[in-house]
Amino acid sequence: MDDLVVERVLRAVEQVPRGRVVSYGDLAALVGIGPRQVGSVMRAYGGNVTWWRVTNASGDLPVPLRERARQAWAQEGILVKPNGRGCAIARYRADLGALALAYERVCADLPS
């Protein structure tokens, strides 16, 4: 996997505000890659960033991550949907415009 892509994805995740989430697709659009690539980066390298703020398009998380995410979400004020699979992404999605500006700022030192 391209180190620059990994760095861009991880920096993007770090810009998602506390109490907010984004989808793999949101990050993909921001970074300029596909959602599956974002998922691959998160799976391989996401353990040291705020991974619980990245969900699928429905606001859901993979089963193995749900319990740990619930704990982080509770601390951030994110409520779990009644089905227990994730959060209501429409309610908790980060402001994507503000996220894009923050992302541009933190990636200014990286090559294009």
MIDREN-794401 format. One record per residue: residue number from 0; x, y, z of N, C-alpha, C, O in turn. Coordinates in steps of 0.1 Angstrom, whole numbers, always signed. Example, Ala and Ser with C-alpha at 12.3 -4.5 7.8 and 13.67 -1.06 7.14 Angstrom:
[rec 0; [+132; -57; +78]; [+123; -45; +78]; [+132; -33; +78]; [+142; -33; +85]]
[rec 1; [+128; -22; +71]; [+137; -11; +71]; [+129; +0; +79]; [+134; +11; +80]]
***
This chain:
[rec 0; [+8; -12; +0]; [+0; +0; +0]; [+9; +12; +0]; [+19; +13; +7]]
[rec 1; [+5; +22; -7]; [+12; +35; -9]; [+13; +42; +4]; [+2; +45; +10]]
[rec 2; [+25; +45; +9]; [+26; +52; +22]; [+20; +66; +22]; [+14; +70; +33]]
[rec 3; [+20; +73; +11]; [+14; +86; +11]; [-2; +85; +12]; [-8; +93; +19]]
[rec 4; [-8; +75; +6]; [-22; +73; +7]; [-25; +69; +22]; [-35; +75; +27]]
[rec 5; [-17; +61; +28]; [-20; +57; +42]; [-19; +70; +51]; [-28; +72; +59]]
[rec 6; [-9; +78; +49]; [-7; +90; +57]; [-19; +99; +55]; [-24; +105; +64]]
[rec 7; [-24; +101; +42]; [-35; +110; +39]; [-48; +105; +46]; [-55; +113; +52]]
[rec 8; [-50; +92; +46]; [-62; +86; +52]; [-62; +89; +67]; [-71; +93; +73]]
[rec 9; [-50; +85; +73]; [-49; +87; +88]; [-50; +101; +92]; [-56; +104; +103]]
[rec 10; [-44; +110; +85]; [-46; +124; +88]; [-60; +129; +87]; [-65; +137; +95]]
[rec 11; [-67; +124; +77]; [-81; +127; +75]; [-90; +123; +87]; [-98; +130; +92]]
[rec 12; [-87; +110; +91]; [-95; +105; +103]; [-92; +113; +115]; [-101; +116; +123]]
[rec 13; [-80; +118; +117]; [-77; +126; +129]; [-84; +139; +129]; [-84; +146; +139]]
[rec 14; [-89; +143; +118]; [-96; +156; +117]; [-111; +155; +120]; [-118; +165; +122]]
[rec 15; [-116; +143; +121]; [-130; +141; +124]; [-133; +145; +139]; [-126; +140; +148]]
[rec 16; [-141; +155; +141]; [-143; +160; +155]; [-149; +150; +164]; [-156; +141; +160]]
[rec 17; [-146; +152; +177]; [-152; +144; +188]; [-167; +145; +187]; [-173; +155; +185]]
[rec 18; [-173; +133; +188]; [-188; +133; +188]; [-194; +132; +174]; [-206; +133; +172]]
[rec 19; [-185; +131; +164]; [-190; +130; +150]; [-184; +118; +143]; [-174; +112; +148]]
[rec 20; [-190; +114; +132]; [-185; +102; +124]; [-185; +106; +110]; [-191; +116; +106]]
[rec 21; [-178; +98; +102]; [-178; +99; +87]; [-179; +85; +82]; [-175; +75; +89]]
[rec 22; [-183; +83; +70]; [-183; +70; +63]; [-169; +68; +56]; [-162; +77; +53]]
[rec 23; [-167; +56; +53]; [-155; +52; +44]; [-156; +60; +31]; [-146; +65; +26]]
[rec 24; [-168; +61; +26]; [-170; +69; +13]; [-167; +84; +15]; [-162; +90; +6]]
[rec 25; [-171; +90; +26]; [-168; +104; +29]; [-153; +106; +29]; [-148; +115; +22]]
[rec 26; [-145; +97; +36]; [-131; +98; +36]; [-125; +96; +22]; [-115; +102; +18]]
[rec 27; [-131; +86; +15]; [-126; +83; +1]; [-127; +95; -8]; [-117; +98; -15]]
[rec 28; [-138; +102; -7]; [-140; +114; -16]; [-130; +125; -12]; [-125; +132; -21]]
[rec 29; [-127; +126; +1]; [-118; +136; +6]; [-104; +133; +1]; [-97; +142; -3]]
[rec 30; [-100; +121; +2]; [-86; +117; -1]; [-84; +114; -16]; [-73; +115; -21]]
[rec 31; [-95; +111; -23]; [-93; +108; -37]; [-90; +94; -40]; [-84; +91; -50]]
[rec 32; [-96; +85; -32]; [-94; +70; -34]; [-108; +64; -33]; [-118; +71; -31]]
[rec 33; [-109; +51; -34]; [-121; +44; -32]; [-124; +40; -17]; [-115; +39; -9]]
[rec 34; [-137; +38; -14]; [-140; +34; +0]; [-134; +21; +5]; [-130; +20; +16]]
[rec 35; [-132; +12; -4]; [-126; -1; +0]; [-111; +2; +3]; [-105; -5; +12]]
[rec 36; [-105; +11; -4]; [-91; +14; +0]; [-90; +21; +14]; [-81; +18; +21]]
[rec 37; [-100; +29; +17]; [-100; +35; +30]; [-102; +24; +40]; [-95; +24; +51]]
[rec 38; [-111; +15; +38]; [-112; +3; +47]; [-100; -5; +49]; [-97; -9; +60]]
[rec 39; [-92; -7; +38]; [-80; -14; +39]; [-70; -7; +47]; [-63; -13; +55]]
[rec 40; [-69; +6; +45]; [-59; +14; +54]; [-64; +13; +68]; [-55; +12; +77]]
[rec 41; [-76; +15; +71]; [-81; +15; +85]; [-79; +1; +91]; [-75; +0; +103]]
[rec 42; [-81; -9; +84]; [-79; -23; +89]; [-64; -25; +93]; [-61; -31; +103]]
[rec 43; [-55; -20; +84]; [-41; -23; +86]; [-34; -13; +95]; [-25; -16; +102]]
[rec 44; [-38; +0; +95]; [-31; +10; +101]; [-39; +19; +111]; [-34; +28; +117]]
[rec 45; [-52; +17; +112]; [-61; +26; +119]; [-61; +24; +134]; [-69; +32; +141]]
[rec 46; [-54; +15; +140]; [-55; +13; +154]; [-50; +24; +163]; [-54; +25; +174]]
[rec 47; [-42; +33; +157]; [-37; +44; +165]; [-43; +58; +163]; [-39; +68; +167]]
[rec 48; [-54; +57; +155]; [-62; +70; +153]; [-76; +67; +158]; [-79; +56; +163]]
[rec 49; [-85; +77; +157]; [-99; +76; +162]; [-107; +68; +152]; [-117; +73; +146]]
[rec 50; [-104; +55; +151]; [-111; +46; +142]; [-126; +45; +144]; [-133; +43; +134]]
[rec 51; [-131; +47; +156]; [-145; +45; +159]; [-153; +57; +153]; [-166; +56; +153]]
[rec 52; [-147; +67; +147]; [-154; +77; +140]; [-155; +75; +126]; [-160; +83; +118]]
[rec 53; [-152; +63; +121]; [-153; +59; +107]; [-162; +47; +106]; [-159; +36; +112]]
[rec 54; [-173; +48; +99]; [-183; +38; +98]; [-186; +35; +83]; [-181; +41; +74]]
[rec 55; [-195; +25; +81]; [-200; +23; +67]; [-210; +34; +64]; [-213; +42; +73]]
[rec 56; [-216; +34; +52]; [-225; +44; +48]; [-238; +44; +56]; [-245; +54; +56]]
[rec 57; [-241; +33; +63]; [-253; +33; +72]; [-250; +37; +86]; [-259; +36; +95]]
[rec 58; [-238; +40; +89]; [-234; +43; +103]; [-230; +31; +111]; [-228; +32; +123]]
[rec 59; [-229; +19; +104]; [-226; +7; +111]; [-211; +4; +112]; [-203; +8; +103]]
[rec 60; [-207; -5; +121]; [-193; -10; +123]; [-193; -25; +122]; [-203; -31; +124]]
[rec 61; [-181; -30; +118]; [-180; -45; +118]; [-182; -50; +132]; [-179; -44; +142]]
[rec 62; [-188; -62; +133]; [-191; -69; +146]; [-179; -68; +156]; [-181; -65; +167]]
[rec 63; [-167; -72; +152]; [-156; -72; +162]; [-153; -59; +168]; [-146; -58; +178]]
[rec 64; [-157; -48; +161]; [-153; -34; +166]; [-164; -28; +175]; [-162; -18; +182]]
[rec 65; [-176; -33; +174]; [-188; -26; +180]; [-187; -24; +195]; [-190; -13; +199]]
[rec 66; [-182; -33; +203]; [-182; -31; +217]; [-172; -20; +221]; [-175; -12; +229]]
[rec 67; [-160; -21; +215]; [-150; -10; +218]; [-155; +3; +213]; [-153; +14; +220]]
[rec 68; [-162; +4; +202]; [-167; +16; +196]; [-178; +22; +205]; [-178; +34; +208]]
[rec 69; [-186; +13; +210]; [-197; +18; +219]; [-192; +25; +231]; [-197; +36; +235]]
[rec 70; [-181; +20; +237]; [-174; +27; +248]; [-169; +41; +244]; [-172; +51; +252]]
[rec 71; [-163; +42; +233]; [-158; +55; +228]; [-169; +64; +225]; [-169; +76; +228]]
[rec 72; [-179; +59; +218]; [-191; +67; +215]; [-198; +72; +227]; [-202; +84; +227]]
[rec 73; [-199; +64; +237]; [-206; +69; +250]; [-198; +80; +255]; [-205; +90; +260]]
[rec 74; [-185; +80; +255]; [-177; +91; +260]; [-179; +104; +252]; [-177; +115; +257]]
[rec 75; [-182; +102; +239]; [-183; +113; +230]; [-198; +118; +228]; [-200; +127; +220]]
[rec 76; [-207; +111; +234]; [-221; +115; +233]; [-228; +109; +220]; [-239; +115; +217]]
[rec 77; [-222; +99; +214]; [-229; +93; +202]; [-237; +81; +207]; [-232; +72; +214]]
[rec 78; [-250; +82; +204]; [-259; +71; +208]; [-259; +60; +197]; [-258; +62; +185]]
[rec 79; [-260; +48; +202]; [-261; +36; +194]; [-275; +34; +189]; [-284; +36; +197]]
[rec 80; [-277; +30; +176]; [-290; +27; +171]; [-296; +16; +178]; [-289; +7; +184]]
[rec 81; [-310; +15; +178]; [-316; +4; +185]; [-312; -10; +181]; [-312; -19; +188]]
[rec 82; [-308; -11; +168]; [-303; -24; +163]; [-289; -28; +168]; [-285; -39; +166]]
[rec 83; [-282; -19; +175]; [-269; -21; +181]; [-258; -22; +171]; [-246; -25; +175]]
[rec 84; [-260; -19; +158]; [-250; -21; +148]; [-241; -8; +146]; [-230; -9; +141]]
[rec 85; [-246; +3; +150]; [-238; +15; +148]; [-246; +27; +153]; [-254; +26; +162]]
[rec 86; [-244; +39; +146]; [-251; +51; +150]; [-259; +56; +138]; [-257; +52; +127]]
[rec 87; [-267; +66; +141]; [-275; +73; +131]; [-266; +83; +124]; [-264; +94; +129]]
[rec 88; [-260; +79; +113]; [-250; +87; +106]; [-255; +100; +102]; [-247; +110; +102]]
[rec 89; [-268; +101; +98]; [-273; +114; +94]; [-273; +124; +106]; [-272; +136; +104]]
[rec 90; [-274; +119; +118]; [-274; +127; +130]; [-260; +131; +134]; [-257; +142; +139]]
[rec 91; [-250; +122; +132]; [-237; +124; +138]; [-226; +127; +127]; [-214; +128; +131]]
[rec 92; [-230; +127; +115]; [-220; +130; +104]; [-213; +143; +106]; [-219; +153; +109]]
[rec 93; [-200; +143; +105]; [-192; +155; +106]; [-196; +165; +95]; [-200; +161; +84]]
[rec 94; [-194; +178; +97]; [-195; +188; +86]; [-184; +185; +76]; [-172; +188; +79]]
[rec 95; [-188; +180; +64]; [-178; +176; +54]; [-170; +188; +48]; [-159; +186; +45]]
[rec 96; [-176; +200; +48]; [-169; +211; +43]; [-158; +215; +53]; [-147; +218; +49]]
[rec 97; [-161; +216; +65]; [-152; +219; +76]; [-141; +208; +76]; [-129; +211; +78]]
[rec 98; [-145; +196; +74]; [-135; +185; +74]; [-125; +186; +63]; [-113; +184; +64]]
[rec 99; [-130; +190; +51]; [-122; +192; +39]; [-112; +203; +42]; [-100; +202; +38]]
[rec 100; [-116; +214; +48]; [-107; +225; +51]; [-96; +221; +61]; [-84; +224; +59]]
[rec 101; [-100; +214; +71]; [-90; +209; +81]; [-80; +199; +75]; [-68; +199; +77]]
[rec 102; [-86; +190; +66]; [-77; +180; +59]; [-67; +187; +50]; [-55; +183; +50]]
[rec 103; [-71; +197; +43]; [-62; +205; +34]; [-51; +211; +42]; [-39; +210; +38]]
[rec 104; [-54; +216; +54]; [-45; +223; +62]; [-34; +213; +68]; [-22; +215; +67]]
[rec 105; [-39; +201; +73]; [-29; +192; +79]; [-21; +184; +68]; [-12; +177; +72]]
[rec 106; [-26; +184; +56]; [-18; +177; +45]; [-10; +187; +37]; [-4; +182; +27]]
[rec 107; [-9; +199; +40]; [-2; +209; +32]; [+13; +206; +30]; [+19; +209; +21]]
[rec 108; [+18; +198; +40]; [+32; +195; +39]; [+35; +182; +31]; [+47; +178; +29]]
[rec 109; [+24; +175; +26]; [+26; +163; +19]; [+27; +166; +4]; [+21; +176; -1]]
[rec 110; [+34; +157; -4]; [+34; +159; -19]; [+20; +157; -24]; [+12; +149; -19]]
[rec 111; [+18; +163; -36]; [+4; +162; -42]; [+2; +148; -48]; [-8; +146; -54]]
***
